Amino acid sequence: MFRVAVVGSGPSGVYTAQALVQQTAVPDVRVHVLDRLPCPYGLVRYGVAPDHEKIKSLQGTLRTVLEHERVAFVGNVEAGTPELPARRLLELYHAVVYCTGAAADRRLGVPGEDLPGSFSATEFVSWYSAHPDAAPDGFALGVRSAVVIGVGNVAVDVARILARGAAELLPTDVPQGALDLLSGSTLREVHMVGRRGPSQAKFTTKELRELGSLPDARVSVDPAELALDPAYEDPSELPTALRRNVEVVRGWASAPPSARGRVIRLRFHLRPVELLAEAGRVAAVRFERTVPDGAGGVRGTGSYEDIEAQLVLRSVGYRGTPVPGLPFDPARGTVPHAGGRVLRDGRPSHGEYVAGWIKRGPTGVIGTNRPCAKETVASLLADAGALARREVAGEPLDVLRQSGLRPVQWPGWLAIEAAETALGASLGRRSVKIADWAGLLDAAGDGRV
Ligand SMILES: Cc1cc2nc3c(=O)[nH]c(=O)nc-3n(C[C@H](O)[C@H](O)[C@H](O)COP(=O)(O)OP(=O)(O)OC[C@H]3O[C@@H](n4cnc5c(N)ncnc54)[C@H](O)[C@@H]3O)c2cc1C
């Protein structure tokens, strides 16, 4: 038997497990998919927005892999802790594939960033996704104006959730505490602000277009600001995806005014320089206007604009965090590797691999993790002959329990799912996520050991 530990049950971890059990070169592979959370699926459960049901339904595909006879889910087990250091994993498994993601947020690096009322988009997403590490219901939404800094898909997600009415989120699995706060929201304006022009924004057209189809919100853009973008007047030379983005924005610029409730103001050519406080809380964001620098970037103009905001969500990218005991490149926020083989001091580490966001950084869609995982598995299989010669210690789950860990296995996860369905039924809703550690572990019950 050839034992592999996959650390992380997000898309890259599950695609790694799938590639391992689908190949035939090394027949008797057994895969344990470990996760620090008692729930599988990584950001598909805790990142993809609750109103994107089609993408969420990918969990069904991932599920079939975790239910494969040679794959076992082992939740509530964190790698890189004193109970389970990286070297212990190598004693228990012939190979270890780290698929730990890159879910920490990048900083803006401007004064006032940490004022009360200013959060990373990560914190906001974790809250409405019921991540058990999220701050409980700390978002004051009884305010008038929010600023979302950034123009990528995550910025679009958080702007859309802020602009949606709670009734639209009722059929989703959004936790009850978040739904209650969102239904009391008095927000009128959501400003989504980028430092460059619309032809350089990172959102995808489908997500962008969706902002214009919300039942109780309208999108507003300023044609003069858009015209600063050299490709705005004639986007025909742009790559298709960017051209379509510009066309969507141009459509909004020429649309007749609408009286729909909330306004999403898309702003461009503004870069944040400071968050301003009033009575100890954020009250506005100061932006410097920018213009194209002629080399594909922008430069400041020395002219400033303050946008009122009692809530600020910073969405300027994600980065990986180190797993103690594993090499880490702090500049890139990834683990150094060659073809998925972890590099220690520039040389491949025997039996250690990476896949997904912790390998290549936070880019691409869920499907991008599949070829990424396949590349890593190809490297692992090429090494399998040498790896299999190494003796590994007894049954890993027994060893984990002896170290004081209490893994949540598949029946425990199924019990959590059942508890979420029951919680939803008691609230007159479909399945509703449990948002705290105690509730999740309690629901996992006997499936925990
Ligand atoms: C807010 C947000 C929304 C997104 N929406 C979409 C979308 O709509 N469509 C789309 O295609 N893509 C979307 N993406 C991108 C997509 O989620 C990623 O491509 C994908 O999740 C990356 O997969 P991963 O397995 O590398 O990381 P993750 O999904 O982050 O999985 C990592 C897993 O590792 C676990 N873990 C971390 N450290 C440890 C440890 N030390 N020990 C054990 N377990 C550990 C974590 O708990 C987690 O379960 C979104 C991303 C974000 C951030």
The ligand as an SDF file (V2000), in Angstrom:
LIG
                    3D

 53 58  0  0  0  0  0  0  0  0999 V2000
  -13.7640   34.9780   -1.9210 C   0  0  0  0  0  0  0  0  0  0  0  0
  -13.4440   34.0470   -3.0650 C   0  0  0  0  0  0  0  0  0  0  0  0
  -14.4340   33.7260   -3.9810 C   0  0  0  0  0  0  0  0  0  0  0  0
  -14.1380   32.8890   -5.0540 C   0  0  0  0  0  0  0  0  0  0  0  0
  -15.1150   32.6030   -5.9500 N   0  0  0  0  0  0  0  0  0  0  0  0
  -14.8270   31.8110   -7.0130 C   0  0  0  0  0  0  0  0  0  0  0  0
  -15.8290   31.5390   -7.9760 C   0  0  0  0  0  0  0  0  0  0  0  0
  -16.9700   31.9950   -7.8520 O   0  0  0  0  0  0  0  0  0  0  0  0
  -15.4810   30.7370   -9.0380 N   0  0  0  0  0  0  0  0  0  0  0  0
  -14.2060   30.2130   -9.1860 C   0  0  0  0  0  0  0  0  0  0  0  0
  -13.9390   29.4990  -10.1490 O   0  0  0  0  0  0  0  0  0  0  0  0
  -13.2380   30.4760   -8.2730 N   0  0  0  0  0  0  0  0  0  0  0  0
  -13.5170   31.2480   -7.1940 C   0  0  0  0  0  0  0  0  0  0  0  0
  -12.5350   31.5180   -6.2860 N   0  0  0  0  0  0  0  0  0  0  0  0
  -11.2070   30.8800   -6.4630 C   0  0  0  0  0  0  0  0  0  0  0  0
  -11.1870   29.4330   -5.8860 C   0  0  0  0  0  0  0  0  0  0  0  0
  -11.8590   29.4200   -4.6600 O   0  0  0  0  0  0  0  0  0  0  0  0
   -9.7410   28.9470   -5.7420 C   0  0  0  0  0  0  0  0  0  0  0  0
   -9.2190   28.7770   -7.0670 O   0  0  0  0  0  0  0  0  0  0  0  0
   -9.6040   27.6160   -5.0120 C   0  0  0  0  0  0  0  0  0  0  0  0
  -10.3860   27.5250   -3.8680 O   0  0  0  0  0  0  0  0  0  0  0  0
   -8.1390   27.3540   -4.6260 C   0  0  0  0  0  0  0  0  0  0  0  0
   -8.0740   26.0460   -4.1780 O   0  0  0  0  0  0  0  0  0  0  0  0
   -7.0330   25.5350   -3.0960 P   0  0  0  0  0  0  0  0  0  0  0  0
   -7.4100   24.1140   -2.8700 O   0  0  0  0  0  0  0  0  0  0  0  0
   -5.6480   25.8270   -3.5370 O   0  0  0  0  0  0  0  0  0  0  0  0
   -7.2870   26.4170   -1.7770 O   0  0  0  0  0  0  0  0  0  0  0  0
   -8.5180   26.4750   -0.7790 P   0  0  0  0  0  0  0  0  0  0  0  0
   -9.8060   26.3520   -1.4820 O   0  0  0  0  0  0  0  0  0  0  0  0
   -8.2890   27.7040    0.0370 O   0  0  0  0  0  0  0  0  0  0  0  0
   -8.3530   25.1960    0.1660 O   0  0  0  0  0  0  0  0  0  0  0  0
   -7.3260   25.1170    1.1340 C   0  0  0  0  0  0  0  0  0  0  0  0
   -7.7700   24.1830    2.2560 C   0  0  0  0  0  0  0  0  0  0  0  0
   -6.6450   23.8880    3.0810 O   0  0  0  0  0  0  0  0  0  0  0  0
   -7.0310   23.9080    4.4390 C   0  0  0  0  0  0  0  0  0  0  0  0
   -5.8250   24.1840    5.2190 N   0  0  0  0  0  0  0  0  0  0  0  0
   -5.1020   25.3240    5.2280 C   0  0  0  0  0  0  0  0  0  0  0  0
   -4.0320   25.1890    6.0410 N   0  0  0  0  0  0  0  0  0  0  0  0
   -4.0970   23.9300    6.5650 C   0  0  0  0  0  0  0  0  0  0  0  0
   -3.2630   23.2060    7.4640 C   0  0  0  0  0  0  0  0  0  0  0  0
   -2.1330   23.7390    7.9880 N   0  0  0  0  0  0  0  0  0  0  0  0
   -3.6210   21.9320    7.7980 N   0  0  0  0  0  0  0  0  0  0  0  0
   -4.7530   21.3800    7.2690 C   0  0  0  0  0  0  0  0  0  0  0  0
   -5.5680   22.0310    6.4160 N   0  0  0  0  0  0  0  0  0  0  0  0
   -5.2300   23.2870    6.0490 C   0  0  0  0  0  0  0  0  0  0  0  0
   -8.0760   24.9980    4.4990 C   0  0  0  0  0  0  0  0  0  0  0  0
   -8.9220   24.8440    5.6440 O   0  0  0  0  0  0  0  0  0  0  0  0
   -8.8240   24.7790    3.1750 C   0  0  0  0  0  0  0  0  0  0  0  0
   -9.8990   23.8790    3.3430 O   0  0  0  0  0  0  0  0  0  0  0  0
  -12.8130   32.3540   -5.2030 C   0  0  0  0  0  0  0  0  0  0  0  0
  -11.8300   32.6900   -4.2780 C   0  0  0  0  0  0  0  0  0  0  0  0
  -12.1270   33.5320   -3.2240 C   0  0  0  0  0  0  0  0  0  0  0  0
  -11.0440   33.8880   -2.2600 C   0  0  0  0  0  0  0  0  0  0  0  0
  1  2  1  0
  2  3  1  0
  2 52  2  0
  3  4  2  0
  4  5  1  0
  4 50  1  0
  5  6  2  0
  6  7  1  0
  6 13  1  0
  7  8  2  0
  7  9  1  0
  9 10  1  0
 10 11  2  0
 10 12  1  0
 12 13  2  0
 13 14  1  0
 14 15  1  0
 14 50  1  0
 15 16  1  0
 16 17  1  0
 16 18  1  0
 18 19  1  0
 18 20  1  0
 20 21  1  0
 20 22  1  0
 22 23  1  0
 23 24  1  0
 24 25  2  0
 24 26  1  0
 24 27  1  0
 27 28  1  0
 28 29  2  0
 28 30  1  0
 28 31  1  0
 31 32  1  0
 32 33  1  0
 33 34  1  0
 33 48  1  0
 34 35  1  0
 35 36  1  0
 35 46  1  0
 36 37  1  0
 36 45  1  0
 37 38  2  0
 38 39  1  0
 39 40  1  0
 39 45  2  0
 40 41  1  0
 40 42  2  0
 42 43  1  0
 43 44  2  0
 44 45  1  0
 46 47  1  0
 46 48  1  0
 48 49  1  0
 50 51  2  0
 51 52  1  0
 52 53  1  0
M  END
$$$$
